[in-house]
Amino acid sequence: MMAFAGAIMFQYILTLNIIYKRKLQKMTRTDYCLSRSYQIKENIKVMQMLRKLAFPTILFNLPAFAFISIHTYLPDEERFNVVRNVAVALFDLWIPFYGVSFGLLMYNIEPKFQESVRRWRVAALFLERFGDVTGRFRKITTKSPTPQQPNETDIYFSMLSRDLHADRKHSNMSALSIIEV
């Protein structure tokens, strides 16, 4: 029940962040706060990544809960000792498998994680050798990439850069006119 309530709260907070992002886009320049805009965008990105990983997490945790439940809830009788010990052994085997599988799943689902993993020397060597295997899996698990949308500040900074680095032969002062009232 708590997991269900947590999922509802997670979706509610994500929806609030998306709504607030839309409000920020409609604000005037005097009300707009660049740091708040970036924070909201980052919140949305992280929450969408976590949402992608939520269902696989549930699936990967089910066997572990099953093994522990068998060990915990079977009667403590001698005839069930073998089953209980096998359940503990399977749990101990499942945990490393879970870690490796979930790491590979996260690598294949989230492109930002791929970029950071490729910076590690050991991971880069591994991916060079086994890149074709992970690439085939990635094609199955990912959607087609969405086109890059320009950042709101790109226009401002490109204009600023052009103004700062432009070779000025003439002053801009001639373009100004004096208005008398």
NUTIVEX-136567 format. One record per residue (C-alpha): residue number from 1; residue in three letters; y, x, z. Coordinates in steps of 0.25 Angstrom, whole numbers. Each point is the difference from the previous one (the first is absolute). Layout:
N
zado	vonu	y	x	z
NUM	Ala	Y	X	Z
...
! end
This chain:
181
zado	vonu	y	x	z
1	Met	0	0	0
2	Met	9	11	3
3	Ala	-2	7	-13
4	Phe	3	-13	-7
5	Ala	13	-1	8
6	Gly	3	15	-3
7	Ala	-2	-3	-15
8	Ile	10	-12	0
9	Met	10	8	7
10	Phe	-1	12	-9
11	Gln	2	-9	-12
12	Tyr	12	-7	7
13	Ile	7	13	2
14	Leu	-3	5	-14
15	Thr	6	-13	-6
16	Leu	12	1	9
17	Asn	2	14	-5
18	Ile	-1	-5	-15
19	Ile	10	-11	3
20	Tyr	9	10	7
21	Lys	-1	9	-12
22	Arg	4	-11	-9
23	Lys	12	-3	9
24	Leu	4	15	-1
25	Gln	0	-1	-15
26	Lys	10	-12	0
27	Met	10	6	11
28	Thr	13	5	-4
29	Arg	4	15	1
30	Thr	7	-1	13
31	Asp	-12	-7	7
32	Tyr	-11	9	-7
33	Cys	-6	11	9
34	Leu	-8	11	-8
35	Ser	-8	5	11
36	Arg	-5	-14	4
37	Ser	-3	-3	-15
38	Tyr	-9	13	0
39	Gln	-6	-4	13
40	Ile	-4	-14	-5
41	Lys	-6	6	-13
42	Glu	-8	10	8
43	Asn	-5	-11	10
44	Ile	-4	-8	-12
45	Lys	-7	11	-7
46	Val	-8	4	12
47	Met	-4	-14	4
48	Gln	-5	-3	-14
49	Met	-8	13	0
50	Leu	-6	-5	14
51	Arg	-3	-13	-6
52	Lys	-8	6	-11
53	Leu	-8	7	10
54	Ala	-3	-11	9
55	Phe	-11	-7	-6
56	Pro	-8	13	-3
57	Thr	2	3	15
58	Ile	-6	-13	4
59	Leu	-12	3	-9
60	Phe	-2	14	5
61	Asn	1	-4	14
62	Leu	-11	-11	-1
63	Pro	-12	9	0
64	Ala	5	8	12
65	Phe	2	-13	8
66	Ala	-13	-5	-4
67	Phe	-7	13	5
68	Ile	7	0	13
69	Ser	-2	-15	2
70	Ile	-15	2	-2
71	His	0	11	11
72	Thr	9	-7	9
73	Tyr	-6	-14	0
74	Leu	-15	2	-2
75	Pro	-7	-1	13
76	Asp	-2	13	8
77	Glu	-15	-1	-1
78	Glu	-10	11	-4
79	Arg	-5	-8	-13
80	Phe	15	1	-5
81	Asn	3	14	3
82	Val	-4	5	-14
83	Val	9	-10	-7
84	Arg	11	3	10
85	Asn	-1	15	-2
86	Val	-1	-2	-16
87	Ala	13	-8	1
88	Val	7	11	8
89	Ala	-5	10	-10
90	Leu	5	-8	-12
91	Phe	13	-2	7
92	Asp	1	15	1
93	Leu	-3	2	-15
94	Trp	9	-11	-4
95	Ile	13	6	6
96	Pro	0	13	-8
97	Phe	-3	-9	-13
98	Tyr	11	-9	4
99	Gly	10	11	1
100	Val	-3	7	-13
101	Ser	-2	-14	-8
102	Phe	13	-5	6
103	Gly	8	13	-4
104	Leu	-5	-1	-14
105	Leu	3	-15	-1
106	Met	14	3	5
107	Tyr	2	12	-10
108	Asn	-4	-10	-11
109	Ile	8	-12	4
110	Glu	14	7	4
111	Pro	7	9	-10
112	Lys	9	6	10
113	Phe	-12	4	8
114	Gln	-5	7	-12
115	Glu	13	8	-2
116	Ser	-1	5	14
117	Val	-15	4	0
118	Arg	2	8	-13
119	Arg	10	9	7
120	Trp	-12	5	9
121	Arg	-7	12	-6
122	Val	-14	-4	4
123	Ala	2	-14	-5
124	Ala	6	5	-13
125	Leu	-13	8	-2
126	Phe	-9	-11	3
127	Leu	8	-10	-9
128	Glu	-1	10	-12
129	Arg	-15	1	1
130	Phe	-2	-15	3
131	Gly	12	-6	-6
132	Asp	-8	-8	-11
133	Val	-8	-7	11
134	Thr	12	-4	8
135	Gly	8	-4	-13
136	Arg	-11	-10	-4
137	Phe	0	-6	14
138	Arg	15	-1	-1
139	Lys	0	-7	-13
140	Ile	-9	-11	6
141	Thr	8	-2	13
142	Thr	14	1	-5
143	Lys	9	-9	-8
144	Ser	8	5	-11
145	Pro	12	8	4
146	Thr	13	-8	1
147	Pro	12	6	-8
148	Gln	10	8	8
149	Gln	12	-8	4
150	Pro	13	7	1
151	Asn	5	3	14
152	Glu	13	-7	4
153	Thr	7	13	3
154	Asp	-5	8	-12
155	Ile	12	-6	-8
156	Tyr	10	5	10
157	Phe	-6	13	2
158	Ser	-1	3	-15
159	Met	14	-4	-2
160	Leu	5	9	12
161	Ser	-9	12	-6
162	Arg	6	-2	-13
163	Asp	14	0	6
164	Leu	-2	12	8
165	His	-7	8	-11
166	Ala	9	-4	-12
167	Asp	8	11	-6
168	Arg	14	-6	1
169	Lys	11	5	-9
170	His	9	-11	3
171	Ser	4	-6	13
172	Asn	-3	-15	3
173	Met	14	-1	5
174	Ser	5	-4	-14
175	Ala	-9	-12	0
176	Leu	7	-6	13
177	Ser	12	-8	-2
178	Ile	10	-3	11
179	Ile	3	-15	3
180	Glu	13	-3	6
181	Val	1	-13	7
! end
